[in-house]
Amino acid sequence: MGTAHAAAYAGMPDATVAGVFSRDLARARSAASICKAAPFTDATALIASADAIDVCLPSAIHHAFVVPALDAGKHVFCETPLALGLDEARQMRDAARRADRLLQVGLLMRSLGAYEHIKAVASSAEHGRLLSVATWRLGSYLHPDAPDHKAHYGDPSTELMTFDFDFIQWLMGRPTRLSASAARSPQGAAGEISALLSYPDGRHATVIASGLMPPGFPFSVGFRALFERASFDHRAVFDSNGPPKSTFTIFNDKAKGAPVPVPPSNPYQVELQRFVNCINGRADPELLDVERAIEALMLSAATQRAVED
C-alpha cells in the first residue's frame, strides 16, 4: 500500500513527498524512489520533516504512529482498517480533535467510480427507492500457503467487512439491527462471515467476507444494489498484479443488462488528492473524516459480538 500511495503522490503536482519510512531501509528506498523522496528508518525524524503524514502500516500499529504525528501538529491520512479495536480508534480521533488537525481515513469505496455512481443514483432516486444492497469480499488470506497471506491481517470482520460497512452506511445510514454468523477455520477462528443489516422501513443489506477461499481462488469483490426500478451489479476480480478485471452492469426493463460507463481513475490518487485539498481548504473533510471510519468499525465490532453469541 505504501508503494501505491507513493505512486499516487508522484502524479500530484501540488504535493511533495518529504520521505518514506520503513524499518527496512531497502523497502524505504524502493518506495521513496517512486516519488523522489528520502528514505527514513526513523519515524520520529520523518514526522518532524513533513507537514502531513500518510500511514500505510499494519492496522495493529496505526495508533503508535498516528497519535504521535497528530501530537506533533501534523495532519494525518491513515489506511483502513483504522484500528483493530474501537478504543484505539477513538483515541486517534480524540488526538486529532485536541490538536485541531485533520485525521482522514482511506475509506476507499467512496473514491471508486462504481460505488460513487450508486451513491449518486440513490441520492437522485432516478430509479426509485433503494431497497437492498448485497456486498462480497472474498479472499484466501487466512490460509498459510495462500498468495495473499499476511500474518498481520485481522479477521474478516475488520480486515474486509469494514470497507463494505462504510459503503452501506454511506448509502443507507445506520442500521437498527445486525445479525451475523461465521464459518470457522480449522483453528476455530471466524473465517467466512455473513452479516445482515436491517432497517426499520424494511430495507436491508447483506455483507459477506471470507479469508477461507481456496488459495487458487482470485480475490474478488462486488456488490448488487436493488432499486425499485433497476438493479446494479458490480464485480471485480484481482487475478494478477495488474488492475482488476471489472464489470458494472444495470438491469432494468430491457431484455438484458447494459454496461454502466464509469470514467477510469486511480482511487488512491482520488482520495489522497482530496486529503491534500482538505489541508489547503479546497475540499470538505467530512467525506473521509475519522468519525466515518469509527462508525464502520462499530459494525465490525458488532459483527464480532454476534458471531461469538
C-alpha positions as YAML, in Angstrom:
chain: A
units: angstrom
residues:
- id: 1
  name: MET
  ca: [0.00, 0.00, 0.00]
- id: 2
  name: GLY
  ca: [2.90, 2.34, 0.66]
- id: 3
  name: THR
  ca: [4.09, 1.93, -2.92]
- id: 4
  name: ALA
  ca: [0.55, 2.52, -4.24]
- id: 5
  name: HIS
  ca: [0.34, 5.75, -2.26]
- id: 6
  name: ALA
  ca: [3.83, 6.82, -3.33]
- id: 7
  name: ALA
  ca: [2.83, 6.38, -6.98]
- id: 8
  name: ALA
  ca: [-0.36, 8.38, -6.39]
- id: 9
  name: TYR
  ca: [1.54, 11.30, -4.84]
- id: 10
  name: ALA
  ca: [4.06, 11.20, -7.68]
- id: 11
  name: GLY
  ca: [1.25, 12.21, -10.05]
- id: 12
  name: MET
  ca: [0.06, 15.14, -7.92]
- id: 13
  name: PRO
  ca: [1.75, 18.48, -8.79]
- id: 14
  name: ASP
  ca: [0.61, 20.20, -5.58]
- id: 15
  name: ALA
  ca: [2.17, 17.71, -3.15]
- id: 16
  name: THR
  ca: [5.81, 16.86, -2.47]
- id: 17
  name: VAL
  ca: [6.72, 13.72, -0.55]
- id: 18
  name: ALA
  ca: [9.37, 14.56, 2.03]
- id: 19
  name: GLY
  ca: [10.22, 10.98, 2.90]
- id: 20
  name: VAL
  ca: [9.15, 7.36, 3.24]
- id: 21
  name: PHE
  ca: [9.60, 5.38, 6.45]
- id: 22
  name: SER
  ca: [10.18, 1.66, 6.83]
- id: 23
  name: ARG
  ca: [12.11, -0.29, 9.42]
- id: 24
  name: ASP
  ca: [13.71, -1.98, 6.39]
- id: 25
  name: LEU
  ca: [15.95, 0.57, 4.64]
- id: 26
  name: ALA
  ca: [15.78, -1.26, 1.30]
- id: 27
  name: ARG
  ca: [11.98, -1.11, 1.33]
- id: 28
  name: ALA
  ca: [12.05, 2.55, 2.31]
- id: 29
  name: ARG
  ca: [14.40, 3.30, -0.58]
- id: 30
  name: SER
  ca: [12.28, 1.33, -3.04]
- id: 31
  name: ALA
  ca: [9.06, 3.20, -2.20]
- id: 32
  name: ALA
  ca: [10.84, 6.56, -1.88]
- id: 33
  name: SER
  ca: [12.31, 6.21, -5.37]
- id: 34
  name: ILE
  ca: [8.80, 6.16, -6.83]
- id: 35
  name: CYS
  ca: [8.02, 9.67, -5.58]
- id: 36
  name: LYS
  ca: [11.57, 11.08, -5.47]
- id: 37
  name: ALA
  ca: [11.63, 11.22, -1.67]
- id: 38
  name: ALA
  ca: [14.21, 10.49, 1.01]
- id: 39
  name: PRO
  ca: [14.19, 7.09, 2.77]
- id: 40
  name: PHE
  ca: [13.84, 7.05, 6.57]
- id: 41
  name: THR
  ca: [14.22, 4.30, 9.16]
- id: 42
  name: ASP
  ca: [13.36, 6.72, 12.00]
- id: 43
  name: ALA
  ca: [9.64, 7.54, 12.08]
- id: 44
  name: THR
  ca: [10.10, 10.41, 14.54]
- id: 45
  name: ALA
  ca: [12.56, 12.11, 12.20]
- id: 46
  name: LEU
  ca: [10.17, 11.73, 9.28]
- id: 47
  name: ILE
  ca: [7.26, 13.15, 11.27]
- id: 48
  name: ALA
  ca: [9.37, 16.19, 12.13]
- id: 49
  name: SER
  ca: [10.28, 16.80, 8.48]
- id: 50
  name: ALA
  ca: [6.76, 16.93, 6.97]
- id: 51
  name: ASP
  ca: [3.52, 18.90, 7.16]
- id: 52
  name: ALA
  ca: [1.34, 15.80, 6.88]
- id: 53
  name: ILE
  ca: [1.79, 12.07, 7.45]
- id: 54
  name: ASP
  ca: [0.29, 9.17, 5.47]
- id: 55
  name: VAL
  ca: [0.18, 5.93, 7.50]
- id: 56
  name: CYS
  ca: [0.20, 2.70, 5.47]
- id: 57
  name: LEU
  ca: [1.49, 0.38, 8.19]
- id: 58
  name: PRO
  ca: [-0.37, -2.70, 9.53]
- id: 59
  name: SER
  ca: [-3.64, -1.81, 11.27]
- id: 60
  name: ALA
  ca: [-2.49, -3.16, 14.63]
- id: 61
  name: ILE
  ca: [0.20, -0.46, 14.90]
- id: 62
  name: HIS
  ca: [-1.59, 2.52, 13.34]
- id: 63
  name: HIS
  ca: [-2.18, 4.04, 16.77]
- id: 64
  name: ALA
  ca: [1.55, 4.06, 17.59]
- id: 65
  name: PHE
  ca: [2.28, 6.34, 14.62]
- id: 66
  name: VAL
  ca: [-0.96, 8.30, 14.12]
- id: 67
  name: VAL
  ca: [-1.16, 9.74, 17.66]
- id: 68
  name: PRO
  ca: [2.49, 10.97, 17.77]
- id: 69
  name: ALA
  ca: [2.04, 12.59, 14.35]
- id: 70
  name: LEU
  ca: [-1.11, 14.40, 15.49]
- id: 71
  name: ASP
  ca: [0.52, 15.40, 18.78]
- id: 72
  name: ALA
  ca: [3.35, 16.89, 16.71]
- id: 73
  name: GLY
  ca: [0.81, 19.09, 14.91]
- id: 74
  name: LYS
  ca: [0.69, 17.16, 11.64]
- id: 75
  name: HIS
  ca: [-2.34, 16.35, 9.50]
- id: 76
  name: VAL
  ca: [-2.73, 12.58, 9.07]
- id: 77
  name: PHE
  ca: [-4.15, 10.24, 6.45]
- id: 78
  name: CYS
  ca: [-4.49, 6.64, 7.68]
- id: 79
  name: GLU
  ca: [-5.32, 3.49, 5.79]
- id: 80
  name: THR
  ca: [-8.36, 1.29, 6.54]
- id: 81
  name: PRO
  ca: [-8.93, -0.51, 8.86]
- id: 82
  name: LEU
  ca: [-8.17, 2.46, 11.10]
- id: 83
  name: ALA
  ca: [-7.62, 0.11, 14.07]
- id: 84
  name: LEU
  ca: [-8.49, -3.38, 15.21]
- id: 85
  name: GLY
  ca: [-10.41, -2.06, 18.21]
- id: 86
  name: LEU
  ca: [-12.68, 0.86, 18.98]
- id: 87
  name: ASP
  ca: [-10.67, 2.16, 21.95]
- id: 88
  name: GLU
  ca: [-7.58, 2.87, 19.83]
- id: 89
  name: ALA
  ca: [-9.70, 4.31, 17.01]
- id: 90
  name: ARG
  ca: [-11.38, 6.75, 19.41]
- id: 91
  name: GLN
  ca: [-8.04, 7.70, 20.93]
- id: 92
  name: MET
  ca: [-6.81, 8.65, 17.46]
- id: 93
  name: ARG
  ca: [-9.93, 10.71, 16.84]
- id: 94
  name: ASP
  ca: [-9.55, 12.46, 20.19]
- id: 95
  name: ALA
  ca: [-5.89, 13.25, 19.43]
- id: 96
  name: ALA
  ca: [-6.95, 14.85, 16.16]
- id: 97
  name: ARG
  ca: [-9.60, 16.95, 17.86]
- id: 98
  name: ARG
  ca: [-7.16, 18.08, 20.58]
- id: 99
  name: ALA
  ca: [-4.55, 19.06, 18.01]
- id: 100
  name: ASP
  ca: [-7.12, 20.67, 15.68]
- id: 101
  name: ARG
  ca: [-5.66, 18.69, 12.80]
- id: 102
  name: LEU
  ca: [-7.21, 16.58, 10.07]
- id: 103
  name: LEU
  ca: [-7.42, 12.82, 10.51]
- id: 104
  name: GLN
  ca: [-8.65, 11.43, 7.22]
- id: 105
  name: VAL
  ca: [-9.12, 7.69, 6.62]
- id: 106
  name: GLY
  ca: [-8.79, 5.65, 3.44]
- id: 107
  name: LEU
  ca: [-12.46, 4.72, 3.02]
- id: 108
  name: LEU
  ca: [-11.61, 3.62, -0.49]
- id: 109
  name: MET
  ca: [-15.10, 2.69, -1.70]
- id: 110
  name: ARG
  ca: [-16.06, 6.38, -1.57]
- id: 111
  name: SER
  ca: [-13.43, 7.07, -4.25]
- id: 112
  name: LEU
  ca: [-14.28, 4.21, -6.64]
- id: 113
  name: GLY
  ca: [-16.37, 5.05, -9.69]
- id: 114
  name: ALA
  ca: [-18.97, 2.27, -9.43]
- id: 115
  name: TYR
  ca: [-19.59, 2.95, -5.75]
- id: 116
  name: GLU
  ca: [-19.79, 6.71, -6.32]
- id: 117
  name: HIS
  ca: [-22.31, 6.04, -9.12]
- id: 118
  name: ILE
  ca: [-24.59, 4.07, -6.79]
- id: 119
  name: LYS
  ca: [-24.39, 6.84, -4.20]
- id: 120
  name: ALA
  ca: [-25.44, 9.38, -6.85]
- id: 121
  name: VAL
  ca: [-28.28, 7.18, -8.11]
- id: 122
  name: ALA
  ca: [-29.56, 6.60, -4.57]
- id: 123
  name: SER
  ca: [-29.46, 10.34, -3.83]
- id: 124
  name: SER
  ca: [-31.28, 11.29, -7.05]
- id: 125
  name: ALA
  ca: [-33.91, 8.50, -6.77]
- id: 126
  name: GLU
  ca: [-33.87, 8.26, -10.57]
- id: 127
  name: HIS
  ca: [-34.57, 4.51, -10.33]
- id: 128
  name: GLY
  ca: [-36.82, 4.77, -7.30]
- id: 129
  name: ARG
  ca: [-36.03, 3.90, -3.73]
- id: 130
  name: LEU
  ca: [-33.01, 1.79, -2.83]
- id: 131
  name: LEU
  ca: [-34.38, -1.46, -1.39]
- id: 132
  name: SER
  ca: [-31.37, -3.61, -0.61]
- id: 133
  name: VAL
  ca: [-27.63, -3.97, -1.06]
- id: 134
  name: ALA
  ca: [-25.52, -7.11, -1.04]
- id: 135
  name: THR
  ca: [-21.72, -6.97, -0.97]
- id: 136
  name: TRP
  ca: [-18.98, -9.58, -1.03]
- id: 137
  name: ARG
  ca: [-15.24, -9.54, -0.46]
- id: 138
  name: LEU
  ca: [-13.71, -12.99, -0.90]
- id: 139
  name: GLY
  ca: [-10.09, -13.96, -0.35]
- id: 140
  name: SER
  ca: [-7.88, -16.79, 0.84]
- id: 141
  name: TYR
  ca: [-5.56, -14.82, 3.13]
- id: 142
  name: LEU
  ca: [-6.20, -17.00, 6.20]
- id: 143
  name: HIS
  ca: [-4.52, -19.99, 4.54]
- id: 144
  name: PRO
  ca: [-0.78, -20.00, 5.36]
- id: 145
  name: ASP
  ca: [0.05, -21.11, 1.80]
- id: 146
  name: ALA
  ca: [-2.20, -18.58, 0.06]
- id: 147
  name: PRO
  ca: [-0.54, -16.00, -2.21]
- id: 148
  name: ASP
  ca: [-2.29, -13.17, -0.34]
- id: 149
  name: HIS
  ca: [-1.49, -14.49, 3.15]
- id: 150
  name: LYS
  ca: [-0.19, -11.87, 5.57]
- id: 151
  name: ALA
  ca: [0.37, -12.81, 9.20]
- id: 152
  name: HIS
  ca: [-0.57, -9.32, 10.46]
- id: 153
  name: TYR
  ca: [-4.04, -9.32, 8.88]
- id: 154
  name: GLY
  ca: [-7.03, -9.39, 11.21]
- id: 155
  name: ASP
  ca: [-10.20, -11.44, 10.91]
- id: 156
  name: PRO
  ca: [-12.68, -10.71, 8.09]
- id: 157
  name: SER
  ca: [-14.93, -8.53, 10.27]
- id: 158
  name: THR
  ca: [-12.27, -5.81, 10.37]
- id: 159
  name: GLU
  ca: [-9.85, -6.66, 7.58]
- id: 160
  name: LEU
  ca: [-12.54, -6.93, 4.88]
- id: 161
  name: MET
  ca: [-16.04, -6.04, 6.07]
- id: 162
  name: THR
  ca: [-15.14, -2.56, 7.33]
- id: 163
  name: PHE
  ca: [-14.92, -1.30, 3.75]
- id: 164
  name: ASP
  ca: [-18.42, -2.52, 2.89]
- id: 165
  name: PHE
  ca: [-19.95, -1.47, 6.19]
- id: 166
  name: ASP
  ca: [-18.79, 2.06, 5.39]
- id: 167
  name: PHE
  ca: [-20.23, 1.84, 1.86]
- id: 168
  name: ILE
  ca: [-23.61, 0.68, 3.16]
- id: 169
  name: GLN
  ca: [-23.83, 3.35, 5.86]
- id: 170
  name: TRP
  ca: [-22.86, 5.95, 3.24]
- id: 171
  name: LEU
  ca: [-25.81, 4.78, 1.16]
- id: 172
  name: MET
  ca: [-28.41, 3.77, 3.72]
- id: 173
  name: GLY
  ca: [-27.47, 5.25, 7.07]
- id: 174
  name: ARG
  ca: [-27.02, 3.39, 10.33]
- id: 175
  name: PRO
  ca: [-28.93, 0.10, 10.65]
- id: 176
  name: THR
  ca: [-31.13, -0.65, 13.64]
- id: 177
  name: ARG
  ca: [-30.21, -4.32, 13.87]
- id: 178
  name: LEU
  ca: [-27.26, -6.53, 12.91]
- id: 179
  name: SER
  ca: [-27.07, -10.30, 12.96]
- id: 180
  name: ALA
  ca: [-24.17, -12.46, 11.81]
- id: 181
  name: SER
  ca: [-22.85, -15.99, 11.59]
- id: 182
  name: ALA
  ca: [-19.49, -17.46, 10.63]
- id: 183
  name: ALA
  ca: [-17.84, -20.50, 9.13]
- id: 184
  name: ARG
  ca: [-14.72, -21.37, 11.15]
- id: 185
  name: SER
  ca: [-11.17, -22.03, 10.13]
- id: 186
  name: PRO
  ca: [-9.50, -25.30, 11.24]
- id: 187
  name: GLN
  ca: [-8.06, -23.28, 14.14]
- id: 188
  name: GLY
  ca: [-11.55, -22.25, 15.23]
- id: 189
  name: ALA
  ca: [-11.40, -18.61, 14.19]
- id: 190
  name: ALA
  ca: [-14.14, -16.89, 12.22]
- id: 191
  name: GLY
  ca: [-13.01, -17.33, 8.61]
- id: 192
  name: GLU
  ca: [-16.07, -16.52, 6.49]
- id: 193
  name: ILE
  ca: [-18.70, -14.20, 7.91]
- id: 194
  name: SER
  ca: [-22.18, -13.26, 6.73]
- id: 195
  name: ALA
  ca: [-23.83, -10.21, 8.29]
- id: 196
  name: LEU
  ca: [-27.39, -8.96, 7.82]
- id: 197
  name: LEU
  ca: [-28.12, -5.27, 8.48]
- id: 198
  name: SER
  ca: [-31.79, -4.39, 8.98]
- id: 199
  name: TYR
  ca: [-33.59, -1.04, 8.76]
- id: 200
  name: PRO
  ca: [-36.97, -0.08, 10.27]
- id: 201
  name: ASP
  ca: [-38.51, 0.69, 6.86]
- id: 202
  name: GLY
  ca: [-37.91, -2.85, 5.55]
- id: 203
  name: ARG
  ca: [-34.65, -2.18, 3.68]
- id: 204
  name: HIS
  ca: [-31.73, -4.47, 4.37]
- id: 205
  name: ALA
  ca: [-28.13, -5.13, 3.41]
- id: 206
  name: THR
  ca: [-26.02, -8.28, 3.38]
- id: 207
  name: VAL
  ca: [-22.25, -8.27, 3.78]
- id: 208
  name: ILE
  ca: [-20.18, -11.41, 3.14]
- id: 209
  name: ALA
  ca: [-16.43, -11.61, 3.68]
- id: 210
  name: SER
  ca: [-14.13, -14.60, 3.53]
- id: 211
  name: GLY
  ca: [-10.49, -15.39, 4.14]
- id: 212
  name: LEU
  ca: [-11.10, -19.11, 3.61]
- id: 213
  name: MET
  ca: [-11.47, -19.38, -0.15]
- id: 214
  name: PRO
  ca: [-9.09, -21.94, -1.70]
- id: 215
  name: PRO
  ca: [-5.62, -20.45, -2.30]
- id: 216
  name: GLY
  ca: [-6.16, -20.63, -6.06]
- id: 217
  name: PHE
  ca: [-9.31, -18.50, -5.86]
- id: 218
  name: PRO
  ca: [-8.62, -14.92, -7.02]
- id: 219
  name: PHE
  ca: [-9.50, -12.15, -4.59]
- id: 220
  name: SER
  ca: [-12.94, -10.93, -5.64]
- id: 221
  name: VAL
  ca: [-15.17, -8.06, -4.54]
- id: 222
  name: GLY
  ca: [-18.51, -6.72, -5.68]
- id: 223
  name: PHE
  ca: [-21.99, -5.55, -4.88]
- id: 224
  name: ARG
  ca: [-25.60, -5.77, -6.02]
- id: 225
  name: ALA
  ca: [-27.81, -2.75, -5.40]
- id: 226
  name: LEU
  ca: [-31.56, -3.26, -5.88]
- id: 227
  name: PHE
  ca: [-33.74, -0.22, -6.57]
- id: 228
  name: GLU
  ca: [-37.48, -0.15, -7.23]
- id: 229
  name: ARG
  ca: [-36.94, 0.11, -11.00]
- id: 230
  name: ALA
  ca: [-33.42, -1.22, -11.59]
- id: 231
  name: SER
  ca: [-30.64, -3.36, -10.20]
- id: 232
  name: PHE
  ca: [-26.91, -2.73, -10.50]
- id: 233
  name: ASP
  ca: [-24.24, -5.43, -10.40]
- id: 234
  name: HIS
  ca: [-20.53, -4.71, -9.92]
- id: 235
  name: ARG
  ca: [-17.79, -7.36, -9.92]
- id: 236
  name: ALA
  ca: [-14.00, -7.02, -9.70]
- id: 237
  name: VAL
  ca: [-11.54, -9.91, -9.81]
- id: 238
  name: PHE
  ca: [-7.88, -9.46, -8.84]
- id: 239
  name: ASP
  ca: [-6.16, -12.33, -10.64]
- id: 240
  name: SER
  ca: [-2.76, -10.77, -11.37]
- id: 241
  name: ASN
  ca: [-0.52, -7.89, -10.33]
- id: 242
  name: GLY
  ca: [-2.29, -5.54, -12.74]
- id: 243
  name: PRO
  ca: [-5.60, -3.72, -12.34]
- id: 244
  name: PRO
  ca: [-8.66, -5.86, -11.51]
- id: 245
  name: LYS
  ca: [-10.97, -7.14, -14.22]
- id: 246
  name: SER
  ca: [-14.22, -5.32, -13.57]
- id: 247
  name: THR
  ca: [-17.77, -5.27, -14.84]
- id: 248
  name: PHE
  ca: [-20.53, -2.83, -13.88]
- id: 249
  name: THR
  ca: [-24.00, -3.57, -15.24]
- id: 250
  name: ILE
  ca: [-27.51, -2.15, -14.92]
- id: 251
  name: PHE
  ca: [-30.60, -4.34, -15.26]
- id: 252
  name: ASN
  ca: [-33.95, -2.65, -15.75]
- id: 253
  name: ASP
  ca: [-36.87, -3.12, -18.14]
- id: 254
  name: LYS
  ca: [-34.61, -4.08, -21.06]
- id: 255
  name: ALA
  ca: [-34.14, -7.68, -22.17]
- id: 256
  name: LYS
  ca: [-30.63, -7.90, -20.82]
- id: 257
  name: GLY
  ca: [-28.20, -5.89, -18.79]
- id: 258
  name: ALA
  ca: [-26.26, -2.93, -20.15]
- id: 259
  name: PRO
  ca: [-22.78, -1.81, -19.09]
- id: 260
  name: VAL
  ca: [-22.59, 1.33, -16.96]
- id: 261
  name: PRO
  ca: [-19.82, 3.66, -18.15]
- id: 262
  name: VAL
  ca: [-17.54, 4.88, -15.38]
- id: 263
  name: PRO
  ca: [-14.62, 7.22, -16.14]
- id: 264
  name: PRO
  ca: [-11.30, 5.50, -15.37]
- id: 265
  name: SER
  ca: [-9.43, 6.82, -12.35]
- id: 266
  name: ASN
  ca: [-6.95, 5.78, -9.69]
- id: 267
  name: PRO
  ca: [-8.97, 5.67, -6.43]
- id: 268
  name: TYR
  ca: [-5.84, 6.06, -4.31]
- id: 269
  name: GLN
  ca: [-4.96, 9.24, -6.15]
- id: 270
  name: VAL
  ca: [-8.57, 10.44, -5.81]
- id: 271
  name: GLU
  ca: [-8.65, 10.03, -2.03]
- id: 272
  name: LEU
  ca: [-5.12, 11.34, -1.46]
- id: 273
  name: GLN
  ca: [-5.74, 14.36, -3.68]
- id: 274
  name: ARG
  ca: [-8.80, 15.03, -1.57]
- id: 275
  name: PHE
  ca: [-6.63, 14.85, 1.56]
- id: 276
  name: VAL
  ca: [-4.26, 17.44, 0.08]
- id: 277
  name: ASN
  ca: [-7.21, 19.59, -0.97]
- id: 278
  name: CYS
  ca: [-8.64, 19.42, 2.57]
- id: 279
  name: ILE
  ca: [-5.32, 20.58, 4.02]
- id: 280
  name: ASN
  ca: [-5.36, 23.50, 1.59]
- id: 281
  name: GLY
  ca: [-9.01, 24.34, 2.35]
- id: 282
  name: ARG
  ca: [-10.28, 23.30, -1.09]
- id: 283
  name: ALA
  ca: [-12.44, 20.30, -0.05]
- id: 284
  name: ASP
  ca: [-14.83, 19.30, 2.72]
- id: 285
  name: PRO
  ca: [-13.08, 16.87, 5.10]
- id: 286
  name: GLU
  ca: [-16.39, 15.31, 6.15]
- id: 287
  name: LEU
  ca: [-16.36, 12.60, 3.42]
- id: 288
  name: LEU
  ca: [-13.29, 10.78, 4.79]
- id: 289
  name: ASP
  ca: [-13.38, 12.04, 8.37]
- id: 290
  name: VAL
  ca: [-12.21, 9.67, 11.09]
- id: 291
  name: GLU
  ca: [-15.74, 9.58, 12.53]
- id: 292
  name: ARG
  ca: [-16.95, 7.73, 9.41]
- id: 293
  name: ALA
  ca: [-14.24, 5.11, 9.94]
- id: 294
  name: ILE
  ca: [-15.27, 4.68, 13.58]
- id: 295
  name: GLU
  ca: [-18.90, 4.19, 12.53]
- id: 296
  name: ALA
  ca: [-17.84, 1.39, 10.18]
- id: 297
  name: LEU
  ca: [-15.61, -0.14, 12.84]
- id: 298
  name: MET
  ca: [-18.57, -0.15, 15.24]
- id: 299
  name: LEU
  ca: [-20.37, -2.50, 12.85]
- id: 300
  name: SER
  ca: [-17.27, -4.68, 12.66]
- id: 301
  name: ALA
  ca: [-17.25, -4.88, 16.47]
- id: 302
  name: ALA
  ca: [-20.99, -5.67, 16.50]
- id: 303
  name: THR
  ca: [-20.33, -8.45, 13.98]
- id: 304
  name: GLN
  ca: [-17.66, -9.95, 16.22]
- id: 305
  name: ARG
  ca: [-20.08, -9.96, 19.15]
- id: 306
  name: ALA
  ca: [-22.87, -11.51, 17.06]
- id: 307
  name: VAL
  ca: [-20.59, -14.26, 15.78]
- id: 308
  name: GLU
  ca: [-19.49, -15.16, 19.31]
- id: 309
  name: ASP
  ca: [-23.02, -15.17, 20.82]
...
